[in-house]
Amino acid sequence: DGPLLRGSAPTPLTSFVIGPIGNRHGALGTPERQAYEDALTLMEDVIKPACGAVGLSPVRADDLAVAGEITDQIFRRLRDDDVVIADLTDANPNVMYELGLRHTRAKLTVQIGEFGRLPFDVSTIRTIQFSRSPVGLIKARDELLRVLEVGLAGEYDPVAATRVWTAVGSPPGDPDHFTETEPPAEEVSDDRGFVDVLAEAEEHQGSLVAAVEAVGRCLQDLAELAQKSTAEAQRSDVAGKGMRGRLQVATRYAEGLDSVSGVLGEAVEEYVTTLGAFGAGTDVLIGRMEAESDNLTEGEDFGKITRRLAATTRGSLGGLAGMVESMKEVAQVSRVLREPTRRVTEAIERFAAATAVIDDWDRRLESLGIPVPPDDWDPEEGQ
């Protein structure tokens, strides 16, 4: 199939999008209607702009079939299109089946999906993860554009299944014989030294610590805002201002929440993005430290910083469950509070879900005998 250089082919490159379709005719608020609206938002705000920037005109699967139906035309596009973009959010069975079929072709395939809603069995394949916030969708669009630009220049590695299905060299009649003209891609192995991986992970470590601290500041602002609002409501009641006074307090509280929710959403998005970049190297490092004791000394400071990061994150998470429940109760007080509290609770829940991986690293590092360093510990001074 070779590089997909724009202008090198006599006809325009083709691109096909597979993903959850939902039901456009479903009642508002139903899962089927929400799936349709989410898919449409992703297509309009992320996929179309990114594809358009590189000269592609993406076609979505539901342009070719009704819900639940996989037509001959879809099979042909999975086989023949130059680019396939697969939205793996919630691991829709049809989408997973279509993705498997696509992996039998040595052509550019890009995976995308909402953070925390991806199938485990494809999590080892590079996937653009996003959140459904304005900032999250913009970042997904920009990342998709970068991946497409690189991929269209031929710089992409087929997944293991593709390498197997497109293998050549076995004699005719052999069960593993295939007729693809491209030679099999070489196995990609991580041959970086421990220090190489350590240096790459350390580049992201400081950014991740800063992201955690930014989220923590937002959570502190939320706590202070709640205390201030509660005190105002009490003073209003003492002054006998009744429900009008309560509504005024609620309106001011909503304005404060609206301001904090925007900052919190951006901070959580930065945290999730940085955590993803930091996480790949961290998994490799801890795995090598577990496999070879010689790596423990080299990686000890990194392990201590990661354990302190875990402790800081747990501190930020402390009381979040109660805060979420409190925010949901607050949303019932007045209509003006519903939207800002929804944004706040979504950001908090996203932060908590993403943080689970840090707890796993912490447990593994603890089992290796790496302690949590004191607050005044300075890795630069080795103490």
Secondary structure, 3 states (H helix, E strand, C coil): CCCCCCCCCCCCCCEEEECCCCCCCCCCCCHHHHHHHHHHHHHHHHHHHHHHHCCCCCEEHHHCCCCCCCCHHHHHHHHHCCEEEEECHHHCHHHHHHHHHHCCCCCEEEEEEECCCCCHHHCCCCEEEECCCHHHHHHHHHHHHHHHHHHHCCCCCCCHHHHHHCCCCCCCCCCCCCCCCCCCCCCCCCCCCHHHHHHHHHHHHHHHHHHHHHHHHHHHHHHHHHHHHHHHHHHHHHCCCHHHHHHHHHHHHHHHHHHHHHHHHHHHHHHHHHHHHHHHHHHHHHHHHHHCCHHHHHHHHHHHHHHHHHHHHHHHHCCHHHHHHHHHHHCCCCHHHHHHHHHHHHHHHHHHHHCHHHHHHHHHHHHCCCCCCCCCCCCCCCC
